[in-house]
């Protein structure tokens, strides 16, 4: 099973204000990632999924946040699994970046379900033949949608 992080198991609402205004402050937006509250619903689902399947974390967070993200997952007792992060200077829309990574994963193992909070990402993955589940338990504002789809930042 493949899980996104932001908007699925991590509640980013406390830091979205940094990208709601212009100019966007990406440094401060990402600097707040360590303080993200955990989403109980997303975390519970990830834990249940990991009991039956290998879990992979596929996030649009930049690679430079690997240590912060790995520590955050561990601190919140989330299942261990491969952590795939956006390479430096990769600003493709989230749907393009994540679909490419899903295809790589599918080339080596079955992707049972892909869980993400971005409707454009899940729609692209479903069109490509993946089984998807749209995470709807955390509100997703326009600023986050723009960050994921137009700015290619998360």
C-alpha positions as CSV (number, residue, x, y, z in Angstrom):
1,X,0.0,0.0,0.0
2,X,1.2,3.5,-0.8
3,X,0.3,6.5,1.4
4,X,0.9,10.2,1.0
5,X,1.9,12.1,4.1
6,X,0.6,15.7,4.0
7,X,-3.2,15.8,4.3
8,X,-3.3,12.0,4.9
9,X,-1.4,11.4,8.1
10,X,0.0,14.8,8.7
11,X,-2.2,17.8,9.4
12,X,-0.5,20.8,7.7
13,X,-3.2,23.4,8.3
14,X,-1.1,25.2,10.9
15,X,1.5,26.1,8.3
16,X,-0.6,26.7,5.1
17,X,-0.8,30.4,5.9
18,X,2.8,30.7,4.7
19,X,1.8,29.9,1.1
20,X,-1.6,31.6,1.1
21,X,0.0,35.0,0.7
22,X,2.4,36.4,-1.9
23,X,5.3,36.1,-2.0
24,X,4.9,32.5,-0.8
25,X,7.3,31.6,2.0
26,X,8.2,28.0,1.2
27,X,11.1,28.0,3.7
28,X,8.8,28.7,6.6
29,X,6.1,26.4,5.2
30,X,8.5,23.5,5.2
31,X,10.2,24.5,8.4
32,X,6.9,23.8,10.2
33,X,6.7,20.2,9.1
34,X,8.2,18.8,12.3
35,X,5.4,20.3,14.3
36,X,2.5,18.8,12.2
37,X,-0.1,17.2,14.3
38,X,-0.9,13.6,13.3
39,X,-4.3,12.8,11.7
40,X,-5.8,10.0,13.8
41,X,-7.9,8.7,11.0
42,X,-5.0,8.6,8.5
43,X,-2.6,7.1,11.1
44,X,-5.1,4.4,12.1
45,X,-5.6,3.4,8.5
46,X,-1.8,3.3,7.8
47,X,-1.3,1.1,10.9
48,X,-4.0,-1.3,9.9
49,X,-2.7,-1.4,6.3
50,X,0.8,-2.1,7.5
51,X,-0.4,-5.1,9.4
52,X,-1.3,-6.8,6.1
53,X,0.8,-5.1,3.5
54,X,4.2,-3.6,2.9
55,X,3.8,0.2,3.3
56,X,5.4,2.8,1.1
57,X,5.3,6.5,1.9
58,X,5.1,8.6,-1.3
59,X,5.3,12.3,-0.5
60,X,5.7,15.5,-2.5
61,X,7.8,16.9,0.3
62,X,11.3,17.8,-0.9
63,X,14.2,15.4,-0.4
64,X,15.9,17.9,2.0
65,X,13.1,17.1,4.5
66,X,14.0,13.4,4.6
67,X,15.4,13.4,8.2
68,X,12.6,15.6,9.5
69,X,9.9,13.4,7.8
70,X,11.4,10.1,8.9
71,X,11.7,11.4,12.5
72,X,8.1,12.7,12.4
73,X,6.8,9.3,11.2
74,X,8.7,7.5,13.9
75,X,7.7,10.0,16.6
76,X,4.0,9.4,15.8
77,X,4.5,5.6,15.8
78,X,3.6,5.3,12.1
79,X,4.7,2.1,10.3
80,X,8.2,1.9,8.9
81,X,8.3,1.7,5.1
82,X,10.2,3.0,2.1
83,X,10.1,6.8,2.0
84,X,9.9,8.3,-1.5
85,X,10.4,12.1,-1.6
86,X,10.4,14.7,-4.3
87,X,13.9,15.3,-5.7
88,X,15.5,18.7,-5.5
89,X,14.4,21.1,-8.2
90,X,11.6,18.8,-9.3
91,X,8.6,21.1,-9.6
92,X,6.3,18.9,-11.7
93,X,2.6,18.9,-10.7
94,X,2.0,16.4,-7.9
95,X,-0.1,14.3,-10.2
96,X,2.8,13.9,-12.7
97,X,5.5,13.3,-10.0
98,X,3.5,10.8,-8.0
99,X,2.2,8.9,-11.0
100,X,5.8,8.4,-12.3
101,X,6.8,7.1,-8.8
102,X,3.7,4.8,-8.7
103,X,4.7,3.3,-12.0
104,X,8.2,2.7,-10.7
105,X,6.8,1.0,-7.7
106,X,4.4,-1.1,-9.8
107,X,7.3,-2.3,-11.8
108,X,8.8,-4.1,-8.8
109,X,5.7,-5.0,-6.7
110,X,1.9,-4.7,-6.7
111,X,0.5,-1.4,-5.5
112,X,-2.6,-2.6,-3.6
113,X,-4.1,0.8,-2.9
114,X,-2.8,4.4,-3.2
115,X,-4.1,6.9,-0.6
116,X,-3.7,10.6,-1.3
117,X,-5.6,13.8,-0.4
118,X,-5.3,15.4,-3.8
119,X,-8.2,14.6,-6.2
120,X,-6.1,15.4,-9.3
121,X,-3.4,12.9,-8.1
122,X,-5.9,10.2,-7.3
123,X,-7.8,10.8,-10.6
124,X,-4.5,10.5,-12.6
125,X,-3.6,7.3,-10.7
126,X,-7.0,5.8,-11.3
127,X,-6.9,6.6,-15.0
128,X,-3.5,4.8,-15.1
129,X,-5.1,1.7,-13.6
130,X,-4.2,2.0,-9.9
131,X,-6.7,1.4,-7.1
132,X,-7.0,4.7,-5.2
133,X,-8.6,6.1,-2.1
134,X,-9.1,9.8,-1.7
135,X,-8.3,11.0,1.8
136,X,-11.1,13.4,2.8
137,X,-10.8,13.6,6.5
138,X,-8.7,16.8,6.6
139,X,-9.9,20.0,5.0
140,X,-7.8,20.9,1.9
141,X,-7.8,24.5,1.0
142,X,-6.9,26.2,-2.3
143,X,-3.4,27.2,-1.1
144,X,-2.4,23.6,-0.6
145,X,-4.0,22.6,-3.9
146,X,-2.0,25.2,-5.7
147,X,1.2,24.2,-3.9
148,X,0.7,20.6,-5.0
149,X,-0.6,21.1,-8.5
150,X,0.6,24.4,-9.9
151,X,3.8,25.1,-7.9
152,X,4.9,21.5,-7.7
153,X,6.1,22.1,-4.1
154,X,4.5,19.3,-2.0
